[in-house]
Amino acid sequence: MVINDISDGASGKLWSFGKDPLWQLRGTLEKAIDPMSTLGISVGYGVVDVNVARLPNTGVVDPAPGAICVDSCEAQIETWSLMGQFRSGGGDGFHTFFEGQGGVNGFRNLRTKDTKEALADADMQLDVAGSLGFGFGYALSPGMVLTLVQDFGMGWHAKDNLPEGTGRTYRTRATRAALRFKF
């Protein structure tokens, strides 16, 4: 997964996730509504590296002398996702399909990478998010499918304490390989 920068007014920081892929574990539970469509939920979790830099004019009080990560530092943050999901397409052998998801992305436990000191409140920050994806699959058997999906998504971060004119949306891009099987 790749995430664009996020301006976080609550911590007074700009979270830069960089250009390298971020790894997140993901699982889904889906119910077939017809032979080619499913409805379900997906849950994701990961601990990812992030560069944290001071976001000026946020209303967050400047840290005292000796405070950690005054201007910029390397950190880690937990990422969560909970989405409702619709999938359409499929079939025997090689096939294509479409996915649409909507729900929340969560971020919590922002800490410096080296000393593990908290940089913000440990509470979960939830963002409304959604994505659209297109993929290819190959049915290995009637109940097992190997898939490759490319998702493009968007999230809306909290706007509290953000300076005037600072955007609160971010984009996500994920490439997923999965083995889907029927219970």
C-alpha positions in Angstrom: 0.0 0.0 0.0 1.1 3.6 -0.7 -0.4 6.5 1.2 0.0 10.2 0.4 1.1 12.7 3.1 -1.4 13.4 5.8 -1.7 16.7 7.6 -2.7 16.0 11.2 -3.8 19.0 13.2 -4.3 17.1 16.4 -0.6 16.4 16.7 0.5 19.4 14.7 2.5 17.1 12.4 2.8 16.2 8.7 2.9 12.5 8.3 5.0 11.5 5.2 4.8 7.9 4.3 7.2 8.1 1.4 7.1 6.3 -1.9 8.0 2.7 -0.7 5.2 0.2 -0.3 3.8 -0.2 3.2 2.8 -3.8 4.2 -0.5 -4.4 5.8 -2.2 -7.8 6.6 -5.7 -8.0 5.3 -8.6 -10.5 5.7 -12.1 -10.6 4.3 -15.3 -12.4 5.1 -17.7 -12.4 2.1 -21.1 -13.9 1.3 -22.1 -14.8 -2.2 -25.3 -12.9 -3.3 -25.3 -14.6 -6.7 -22.7 -16.7 -8.6 -20.7 -13.7 -9.7 -21.1 -11.2 -6.7 -20.3 -11.0 -3.0 -20.9 -8.7 -0.1 -18.6 -8.7 2.9 -16.2 -6.9 5.2 -12.5 -6.5 5.1 -10.1 -5.8 8.0 -6.5 -4.7 7.7 -3.6 -4.0 10.1 0.0 -2.9 9.8 2.8 -1.0 11.6 4.4 1.3 9.1 7.3 3.7 9.0 6.5 7.4 8.7 8.5 10.6 8.7 6.9 13.1 11.0 7.6 16.9 10.5 6.2 19.9 12.3 3.1 21.4 10.6 3.2 25.2 11.1 0.3 27.4 12.2 -1.8 24.5 13.5 -2.7 26.0 16.9 -0.8 23.2 18.6 1.5 24.7 21.2 5.2 24.6 20.3 7.0 21.9 22.3 9.2 22.9 25.2 13.0 22.9 24.8 14.3 19.3 25.0 11.1 17.9 23.7 11.2 14.9 21.3 10.8 15.3 17.5 10.6 19.1 17.5 11.1 19.6 13.8 11.3 16.2 12.1 12.0 12.5 13.0 11.4 9.0 11.9 8.5 7.3 13.5 6.1 4.3 13.3 2.3 4.3 13.4 -0.3 1.5 13.5 -2.7 1.5 10.5 -6.1 -0.2 10.7 -8.9 -0.5 8.2 -12.5 -1.7 8.4 -14.5 -1.7 5.1 -17.7 -2.9 3.7 -16.9 -4.6 0.4 -18.8 -5.4 -2.8 -17.2 -7.6 -5.5 -18.6 -8.4 -8.9 -17.1 -10.7 -11.5 -15.4 -14.1 -11.5 -16.0 -17.4 -13.1 -14.1 -20.5 -14.1 -10.5 -20.3 -15.1 -9.0 -16.9 -15.8 -11.4 -13.9 -15.1 -11.7 -10.3 -14.2 -13.6 -8.6 -11.4 -14.4 -5.2 -9.8 -14.4 -4.3 -6.1 -15.8 -1.3 -4.3 -15.1 -0.6 -0.6 -16.3 2.0 2.0 -15.6 2.4 5.7 -12.8 3.7 7.9 -9.1 3.9 8.1 -7.6 4.2 11.6 -4.3 5.5 12.8 -3.0 5.2 16.4 0.1 4.8 18.5 2.4 7.3 16.7 5.9 6.8 18.3 9.5 7.6 17.5 11.2 4.8 15.7 14.3 4.7 17.8 13.1 5.4 21.4 9.4 4.4 21.0 8.3 7.7 22.7 4.7 8.7 22.0 4.4 11.7 19.6 0.6 12.0 19.9 -2.3 10.7 21.9 -2.5 6.9 21.6 -6.2 7.0 20.8 -7.4 5.8 17.5 -8.0 8.5 14.8 -10.7 7.3 12.4 -11.0 8.6 8.9 -13.9 8.0 6.4 -12.4 6.2 3.4 -13.2 4.3 0.3 -11.6 2.6 -2.7 -12.3 1.1 -6.1 -10.4 -1.8 -7.5 -10.0 -3.9 -10.5 -8.4 -7.4 -10.6 -7.6 -10.6 -12.3 -8.3 -14.0 -10.9 -7.7 -17.6 -11.7 -9.9 -20.4 -10.3 -7.7 -23.2 -9.1 -10.7 -25.3 -8.1 -14.5 -24.6 -7.6 -13.8 -23.1 -4.1 -10.3 -21.6 -4.5 -9.2 -18.6 -6.5 -5.8 -16.9 -6.8 -6.3 -13.1 -7.3 -4.3 -9.9 -8.1 -6.0 -6.5 -7.4 -5.1 -2.9 -7.8 -7.1 -0.5 -5.5 -7.2 3.3 -5.7 -8.7 5.0 -2.7 -9.2 8.2 -0.8 -9.5 9.1 2.9 -10.7 12.2 4.7 -8.6 13.0 7.9 -9.9 15.2 10.8 -9.7 18.9 10.1 -9.2 20.0 13.8 -6.4 22.6 14.2 -5.5 22.5 10.5 -4.3 25.9 9.1 -6.6 27.6 6.6 -6.1 26.1 3.1 -4.5 22.9 4.3 -6.0 19.8 2.7 -7.3 17.0 4.7 -7.8 14.4 2.0 -5.2 11.7 1.1 -5.0 9.1 -1.6 -4.1 5.4 -1.1 -3.0 2.9 -3.7 -2.8 -0.8 -2.9 -1.7 -3.9 -4.9 -2.9 -7.1 -3.4 -2.2 -10.7 -4.1 -4.6 -13.1 -2.4 -5.8 -16.7 -2.2 -9.5 -16.8 -1.7 -11.3 -19.9 -0.6 -14.8 -21.0 0.1 -15.9 -22.3 3.5 
